[in-house]
Amino acid sequence: MGQVGKRKTLITALIAIIAVVAIAAIFTSQRTPGTSESSAPTSHLTDVKGRSITLDKPARRIAIDDSRYLIALSLIHPDPASLLVAWPQDINRLGEEKYQQFLKKSPGLAKLPKIASSAGSFDMESLLAAAPDVALLSLENGVTDEQIRQVEAAGIKVVIVDFFVKPFDNLERSLLLLGAITGRETQAKDFAAFRAQRMKNIADRVAALPANDRPTVFLEAHAGNGPDCCNAPGNGNIGDYIRFVGGHNIGADVIKNSFGKLNLEYVISRDPAIYIATGGPHLAKAGGFVLGEGYDEAQARASLEKVAARRGISGLSAVKQGHAYGFSHQLINSPLDIVAIETFAKWIHPDKFADIDPKATLTEINKRFLSVPYEGVYWVDLKPR
């Protein structure tokens, strides 16, 4: 067997092992004979920080520190907002249109108590006042071990999850945790299997790529959000997606953390082969790149043309040659990342992934899984195809 064949076999085996280990690590549930899955007790869970949590019944009062966890819950529960007793009301992370969809299904969402967002400082007082069964806290929120002990001393279970910092390590584990916590294990496993099969399809093909076939990629996060350039992924988060689909993220060469800022002169000097902007409705007021709920393809493309025409960006070979694209930031930082992965794969290696259809994947997710579907344009090419 040649080196390419060995590498392909190894990656395939690793993905299979990761899926098995993730499920085994999350579920060591003990069930009472004759009980249904929705009411069966869940016990001995392990969160993404390796902490052991024991629950004697599915949680019905949950606090979240990131509104995007509503999307994750929407994959496995028919009315995710009905599970919440507190959230940060960080509507910008959802987008106003998506928030209105959740509000239409669950009007009480607008009146829920507010707790601190993972983007800010941990606020124990507001969390304790909400009195949830379970507090779902983000890996990056900065809560200390001592604070966790104080919260749990008040009878609130703390579960650390992560869909954003290390998605390849923690995203599936986090979704399975949500399934275990809410008594929706079957639904969580079904989506995890759906995502894993599509991930494997891409990994198999990338494993066969020659080592020198890794086009350079510059991904500008929240493009046009201000006068300064350029927010970009480094090692982790979206940068992992670029590497996974066979691209070379120029941000990873100089940014050690999952996100940072690149100097425009550095971007120009690297002259990447592919340019990807991310954005969403949250950038409308700043005049940045907008797409997603409430936007059609023409509006999204016009917005991408605007950010691609900025000084320095407009001169990149990627823009001049039409290898410039835009993608919804909200759709990346969620369990729906498989749609982003498939789309990035087509942009970076169009010849290798011509048969993959991210639009069909999102349609299937809407039909089979999401209780609050995604409607709108979530990715666009600078030049129509």
N, C-alpha and C positions, 0 to 999 in steps of 0.2 A: 504494500500500500504506500502511495506517495505521501509527501508531507501535507498536501492540500486535503487528501482523503482522510489522513489521520486527524488533522485539525477539525474537519467537518464532523467526524465521528465523536471526537472529544466534546465539542460544543453541544452537540445533540444530547450526549449522555449527561452533561452538566445541567442542561435545562430540565431534563427529566428528573434528575436528582434533586434540584432546587425545588421543583414543584412538590415532590413527595415530602421533602424535609419541612417545607413551609407548612403544609397541612398537618404533618405529625407534630410539629412544634406548637401549633396553635390549639389543636384539639386533642385533649386527653379526657374527653367528656365522659361522665358517668351518668347513665340514664336509668330511670325507674321503669321496669317492665310495664308496657301498656300505655305509657304516656305518649302524646303526640310530640312532634319535633318542636312546635311553637311553644309548648309549655314545659318541655323537658328541662331539668336543671343543667346548668353548665358549670364546670369546675376546672380548676387547675389550668388556667390560661397563662400564656407567657407573652408579654408585650414586646415591642421592638427594642426596648432597653434591657431585655432579659429579666424583667421583674415578674414574679409570680403573682397572679390574681385569682381569687376564688369567688365565684358567684353562685348563689344557691337558686337563682331563677333569672330568666331574661330581664334585662333592664327595661323599664318603661318611663324612667325619668332621667334623661341624658342631658348633660351640658357639653357644648363643643366650643373650642376656642378659634375655630376657622369655619366660615360659612360654607366653604367648599366641601366640608364633610356631609352636607346635605346631598350633594351629588352622589357621593359614595353610598349613602344610605338609600338614595333613590334607586340604586341598582338592585337592591335586595328587599326593599320594603314598599308597600303600596302607598303609604302616607308618611314619609320620613319626618316631616315637621311635627307630626303628632307625638313623636317620641321625645321632643325637646322640652326642657324647662328653662333653658337659658342658652344664649348664644351672643357673639360679639356684635351682631348687627352690622358686620363689615360687608355691606351690600356691594361695594365696589369689586370685591373678589368674585361675586356671582355675576355681576352685571345687572342693571336695573330691570331689563326685560325678564331675565331668568328669575329674579326675585319676585316679580309680579306673577309669574307662573306658579311659584310655590305659594304665594299669598292667596291666589285664587283657590288653590286646593285646600289650604289651611289658613284661613283669615286670622287665627289666633297668633300666627307667627309675628305679626306687627306689634303685639303687646307683650311678648316674652321679655323677662328680665334680661338685662345686658350684663355680660361679663367681659373681662379683658380679652383682646385679640392676641393671638400668638405673635403678632407683629409688634406688640407693646410689652409693657412690664406686667408680670404676673400679679393679679389682684385677688388675694385669698378671700377678702371680706365679701366681695360680690358673689364669688363662687359658693361660699358657705351659706350665704343668704338664700340662694336658689335651691339648696337642699336636693341636689340630684342623687339618683342611685349611683350613677357612674359619671365621672368627668373624663371626657375624651380630650386629651391635651396633646399638642403637637411636639414632636421631637425638638424643634428649634425654639420653643417658647421660653426657655431659660428657667423653668421651674426647678428649684433645688430639691435634693433628697429630703432635707429637713421640712420644706414646705409640703412635700408630698405626704410625709408622715403626719403632719398636722391636719391635712385635709382628711386623710384616712382615719385619723383618730376621731373625727366628727361623724364617722359612719359612711363616708363617700368613697367609693372605689375609684382609684385613679388608673387610667389605662393610657399609656403613651403610644401614639400611632404616628406614622410618617408616610405621606404620599409625595413629598416634595424634595427632601434633602438627598436621600438615597433610594430613588424609586425602584431600582433593580434589586436592591436588597430587601426593601421594606414594604413596597406597595401591595404585593399580593398578601403578605403576612398581615398587613393592616386591614385589608378588606375581609380576610377570614376572621380576624378578631371582631370586626363589626358584626359579622354573621353570628359568631358565637355569643356575643354580648346580647344581641337582640333576639336570639332564638331563630335566626334565619340562615342556619349553616348551609342548608341545601342550595339556597339561592346564591350564597357567596361562593360556594364551591363550583357551581355551574358557570358563573361568570369568570372565575379564576381559570377554569379549564378552557373556556372560550378564548380568553386572552393568551394563555400559554400556547395553545395550538398555533395561533397566528404569529406569536413571537418565534416559535420554532421554525416556522416556514421562512421567516426572514433570516434567522441565524444560520440555517442550513446553506442558504445562498451566499451570505456574506463570508462564511467560512471558506468558500471556494474562490474568493477573490484573491488575486495576486497581492502581495504585500505592498506593492507600489501603486495600487489602484485605490487610493484613499483621497478623494478630492478635498481640498481645503474649504472649510465652511466658516463663515462669520454669521453668527446668530445674534441679532441685536434685540434684546429683551425690552419690552415696553417702548418700542421705537417711537421717537418724536415726543417723548414725555417731558422734555425740557431742552434747553439750549445745549447742554453738555452731551457729548458722545463718549463712551458708548457702553451701556449696560450689557453685560454678556455672561454666559455661563462659563464656569471653569471646569473643575473636576467634581462631578456629581450633577444632580438635577438634569436639566435639558442636555448638558454636555454628554451625559451617558447615552442619551438617545442617538446623538450624532455619531458617536463611536460605534454603537451597536449596529447601525445600518450601513456602516462602511465609509463614514466620512471622517475627516480630521478637523476637529474643532480648534481653531487658532486661539481661542480664549484659554484652553487648557494648557497651552504652552507657557503662559505667564500668570494665570490666576490659580492659586493653590486651593482656594475654597470653592464651594459650589457656585457662587456668584461673585461678580466684582465689576470693575470698570476698565475698559480698554481705552488707551489713548488713540485718537483718530489717526495720528501719524503712523502709529503701529499698524492699524488696520490697512491703511493705504500701502504701507511697505510690504505687507503680506499679500495684498491683492488677491483675496480669496476667490475660488472658482464659483462658489455658491454663496448667495446672500439670502438670509431668512430673517424677516422682521416678525416680532410677535406684538400683539396688541389686543384691543378689545374696547367695549363701550366705555370702560373707565378712563380712556384717554381722550374722549371727545372734547372735554373742556380745555385740555392742554393743546389741542390741535394735533395730537399724535395719530398713530395708526389705529383705525377702528374697523371692526367687523364683528360678526356673530349675530346674536339675537337682534332683530329689528333692522338688519342691513342686508341689502341685496348684493349681487356680484358686482354690478357696476359701481356701487358706492364703495365697496371694499377695494376694488382695483384702483379707483380714483384716489383713495386714501393712501394705498401703497405707492402709487406714482408720486404722491406728494412727499412722502418720507424718503423715497429713493432718489428724489431730485435734490436733496440737500447737499451742501458743500462737502466734498470729500467722498460721500457715498455715491454720488452720481458718476464719479470717475472710475469706480471699481469695474474691473472686467466683467464681473458677475452681472452687474446692472446693464452695462453696455451690450453684453451678449444675450441678455434675456434670461439669465439664470438667477432671477430674483423672485422671491416668493414671500407670502405673508401667512401667518397662522395665528389662531386664537390662543392667547396665553391661558385663558381659563380652561381650555380643553386639554392643555398640557399637564397642568398641575392637578390631576384628578385620576381616578382609576380608568378614565376613558383615554389614557395615554396611548393605547394601542392604535387609535386613529391617527395620532400625531406620528407615531413610529412608522406606520405604513406610508403616510404622506411624505415624510422625510426620506424614506427609502426610495420612493418614486422620483423625488426631486434630485437626490444625490446620485442615484444609479438608475436612470430611466430605462436603460436597456435591460437591466437585470430584473426589474420589477414592473414591467409593462402590464402584466396580467393582474396585478393587485389593485383592488378598487376600494379605497378608504371610504368613499361615499356609501358604497353598499354595506361596508362594515358598520358605519354609524347608523344606517337605516335598520340593520338587524339588531343593533344594540337598543335602539328606540323601541322596536317591536317586541323583543324578547325580554328585556331587562328593565329599562328605565320607566319609573312611574311618572316622571316629569321629563318628557323627551326634549331633545335638542333640535331646535328649528332655527334655520338661518344659514348664513354662509360663514364657515369657520376657517377656510383657507382659500387662497387665491394666488394665481400666477400674475406676474407683472405684465406678461404678454398673453393674451387669450390663446388657448390651444384648440 
